[in-house]
Amino acid sequence: MGFGVFIHRSDSIYDDSPAEQYQFPGQYLGRVQACVGDWIVYYEPRKVAATRGYFAVAKVERVIPDPKAPGMYLALIEHGSYLDFINPVPFSGPDGVIERGVLNEEGRISGRAQAAVRPMSSADFNRIVSIGIDEHEPELPRLDEPGVTHAVDGFADEAQAPFMFEQERDRVMQLSSRIVRNRLFRRLVLHAYDKRCAITGLKLINGGGRAEVDAAHIRPVEASGPDILSNGIALSGTAHWMFDRGLIGLSDDLDILISRQANDPDSIRGLLNKTGKAIVPSRVFERPHPQFLRWHRENCFKQ
């Protein structure tokens, strides 16, 4: 087992769904198999316009031949492991390249940087993940959210720096923690939606500086919904309640749908923004994906 980097781009010719599977040709089979049971980082190359750099992390469960494409293989992603970074990590920073493993003995970028799949050291993995999930300006949590804790005075500031093995273990524990993932997902969604409810259009900030809007999973985690931005949407408390109970939904074109079973549709309609469409991010990969919207209509929305 070992860490790895998988290159992915939204306009890829391959049949990729980062939270579910990664398609690759046979020449990379050995490298991908070496990652089975461990974590990989997704990377979008620099030649892509507005590249996200290193943008997500996931755990490889197993590798199978692609039943639809002879000579191709699929790396299947472990359910619930995929996580978008809240901070896209660039290829290079103030101190040079972030992934030191792409440098040759002379300190120059080698041909390894062009490989679609490549191994990654634990040091590079920890460095990239640390930047990707750094909450230097954490979004204030709801006081009633599970897992909200307070620091104990006298113990937070003087802790000795952990050894590399402990850092690696801590990163993996963070990536597997539902409490941590919920917090990161909230920050990711609220940033993409500018802390504005997609249904009502309202952007409310309370006196404590906290946005009065929730980061909702379109397909819930309990129903195998992944922590990917395209499965998220920012909703005010009332809109979130109606969405979860199927009183409102969204078409693939983002039209706001009102259930015929709602007992006061006119009042619901009065809450919607004037366009009748959900207000979503401008970048396509950040918008609700039709597959998740379809799941919600078929399993939650009351026709």
MOMOTA-V257286 format. One record per helix or strand of 3 or more residues. SS is the DSSP state (H for helix, E for strand). FROM is the first residue (numbers start at 1). TO is the last residue. Records with the same first field share a line. If there is no record, write none. Layout:
# MOMOTA-V257286
SS=FROM-TO / FROM-TO
This chain:
# MOMOTA-V257286
E=3-7 / 21-25 / 39-44 / 53-65 / 72-77 / 83-89 / 117-120 / 214-217 / 232-235 / 248-250 / 255-258
H=26-33 / 100-102 / 111-114 / 122-132 / 164-176 / 178-192 / 221-223 / 229-231 / 237-244 / 265-271 / 284-286 / 290-299
